[in-house]
């Protein structure tokens, strides 16, 4: 059973090839998706030569998706700049 589950997860695996800008806003103390996933994804993006498309913004917070309005505005501004707008 475990093998079937692991095989099904492969279709959700990221490649790190970014054709559009991506900004992540991630709490350092996220109990659901650990922050350690951020540098792993950055390494995938770098291996694909897409680093210029990625901006990762850590936040000093506990919780999943626990960002405040100022942090969200900053991430949006970064996205707009990366998109050339």
SVG drawing of the C-alpha trace seen along z (x, -y; Angstrom):
<svg xmlns="http://www.w3.org/2000/svg" viewBox="-4 -48 26 50">
<polyline fill="none" stroke="black" stroke-width="0.4" points="0.0,0.0 2.8,-2.4 4.4,-2.0 1.2,-2.9 0.9,-6.1 4.5,-7.1 4.1,-6.5 0.9,-8.6 2.8,-11.5 5.3,-11.6 2.8,-13.4 2.8,-16.3 6.6,-16.6 7.9,-20.0 10.5,-20.3 11.8,-23.8 11.5,-25.1 9.8,-28.5 8.5,-30.3 6.8,-33.0 7.9,-34.8 7.1,-33.1 7.2,-34.7 6.9,-32.6 6.0,-34.0 6.7,-31.4 6.6,-31.5 9.8,-30.2 7.9,-28.2 5.2,-26.6 4.1,-23.4 2.3,-22.1 4.9,-22.8 8.3,-23.1 10.4,-26.1 13.2,-23.6 11.3,-23.0 12.1,-26.5 15.9,-26.0 15.2,-22.5 12.9,-24.2 15.4,-27.0 18.0,-24.3 15.6,-22.7 15.0,-26.1 18.7,-26.9 19.4,-23.5 16.9,-24.4 18.5,-27.9 15.3,-29.7 16.6,-31.4 15.9,-34.9 12.2,-34.0 12.1,-33.1 11.9,-35.3 11.5,-33.6 10.5,-35.8 10.7,-34.2 8.6,-35.6 9.2,-35.5 5.9,-33.9 4.4,-30.6 1.6,-29.0 0.6,-27.9 -0.1,-30.9 0.3,-33.2 1.3,-36.4 0.2,-39.9 -1.1,-42.5 2.3,-44.3 4.1,-41.1 1.5,-40.2 1.8,-43.7 5.6,-43.4 5.3,-40.0 2.8,-41.5 5.2,-44.4 8.1,-42.0 5.9,-40.0 4.9,-43.1 8.6,-44.2 9.6,-40.7 6.8,-40.7 8.0,-44.1 4.9,-46.0"/>
</svg>
